[in-house]
Amino acid sequence: MTANDASTGQQPTATYDSAFLKACRREPVPHTPVWFMRQAGRSLPEYRKVREGIPMLESCMRPELVTEITLQPVRRHNVDAAIYFSDIVVPLKAIGLDLDIKPGIGPVVEQPIRTRADLARLRDLTPEDVPYVTEAIGLLTRELGSTPLIGFAGAPFTLASYLVEGGPSRTYENAKAMMYGDPELWADLLDRLADITAAFLKVQIEAGASAVQLFDSWVGALAPADYVQSVMPASAKVFEAVAGYGVPRIHFGVGTGELLKLMGEAGADVVGVDWRIPLDEAVRRVGPGKALQGNLDPTVLFTDKNTVEAKAQEVLDAAAGLEGHVFNLGHGVMPNTDPDALTRLVEYVHTHSAR
């Protein structure tokens, strides 16, 4: 049996009883669990060493390398969960799209998706398309022991933004133009991406991931009404597709203060919160029945130890009344962050939240 039983969602007792999964389930925990987005890589010198000379997408397709990179922050920082090392465009590359991740730029799509005929390029994803994912997660779950592994994928809106724009964008003018000007094409595009995303998450869960996070990094660019009409159905489809596995489902976006309640309603068990609003306000917006994740400003880690601890305590204080809380940054670890600052932060949160 893998770390999860695909049909029942059962996990080994040590993993199931971990502080991270308990917090996601809104159960009492021995301490507030901690993990960091983008903890696998970027700021770690050991990451830069093993990745040297290897393109990003290629590194995501080497199971032993993925395993090593995923384990590095667990060894160094003593975080309560590992996040599978990959990229949100991996499933798109796996189904044959001509794209690459350009250093200093991000994902670049050779032929953007702009017409209905372009949808034909978005075929279904199968486990056979991503054998390296199954292999890597098998290796990881054996190495991690009782530490849970978080699988992840990009949400339909964020994937669509890259595909329609052809790369990163600050304005999303082409994506929004399609959303407003050709809503049927937009809906079909997001529905297709929801199927691909759900399939990618299923591969990870069936291989042994104990939780999954859906990254909708750019959805904060939308008004709530547009989210409800044009995005929420696709995100909800993804969450519903993996509901039967029984693993916690986390939903995160940037600049989503006005969307938090809706993101929870899309089907998440845990709603990620960026640094722009305090957690006690976030819980008021999200409402009962959801755990929250977040939300220290990543730039705080560039200050002195006392300031980091004071700001971390503010997050813990704001989270004191939550049903469940997973400590995280309000976005990913920045590349120039001192790794020792992350290690000290984990120790502080564990010590000062011990029950």
Buried (B, 14 or more C-beta within 10 A) or exposed (E): EBBBEBEEBBBBEEBBEBBBBBBBBBEEBEBBBBBBBBBBBBBBEBBEEBBEEEEBBEBBBBBEBBBBBBBBBBEBBBBBBBBBBBBBBBBBBBBEBEBBBEEEEBBBBEEBBBEEEBBEBBBEBEBEBBEBBBBBBBBBBEBBEEBBBBBBBBBBBBBBBBBBBBBBBEEBEBBBEBBEEBEEBBBBBBBBBBBBBBBBBBBBBBBBBBBBBBBBBBBBBBEEEBBBBBBBBBBBBBBBBBEEBBBBBBBBBBBBBBBBBBBBBBBBBBBBBBBBBBBBBBBEBBEEEBBBBBBBBBBBBBEEEEEBBEBBBBBBEBBEEBBBBBBBBBBBBBEEBEBEBBBBBBEBBBEEBEE
